[in-house]
C-alpha cells in the first residue's frame, strides 16, 4: 500500500488490508492454478496436445509463483506471473490452436 496524492492517507491507515499469497509448494500451487479451470475450458479444443499444453502453462505459473519467495536469486527482473497472466496465456493458446485447427494446419512449433 503506497500513498497516492489524491487518496487520503488517514483512510489508508485506518482501512483493512488484504493480501492474496500464493499457496506454498508445487502441489498446492498446481491445485490453485487448476482451480479456476472448468470443464468447458478443458473441452474447448479437440487437439490431443491441448491438455498437455494447459498443464505446462499451469506448471510454469506455479514455478514462477514459487520462485518469488527467493527474491531476485535466479531471476534478473522480478515479475509476478499472476492469475490474470495465466488466464491471458490460456486464452492466447486457445486462440492459436483454434486458428491452427480451422486453417487445416498443425501448430507452428
Secondary structure, DSSP 8 states (H G I E B T S, - for coil): ----TTS-HHHHHHS--------SSHHHHHHHHHHT--HHHHTS--STHHHHHHHHHHHHHHHHHHHGGGTTTT-SS-----HHHHHHHHHHHHHHHHHHHHTT-----
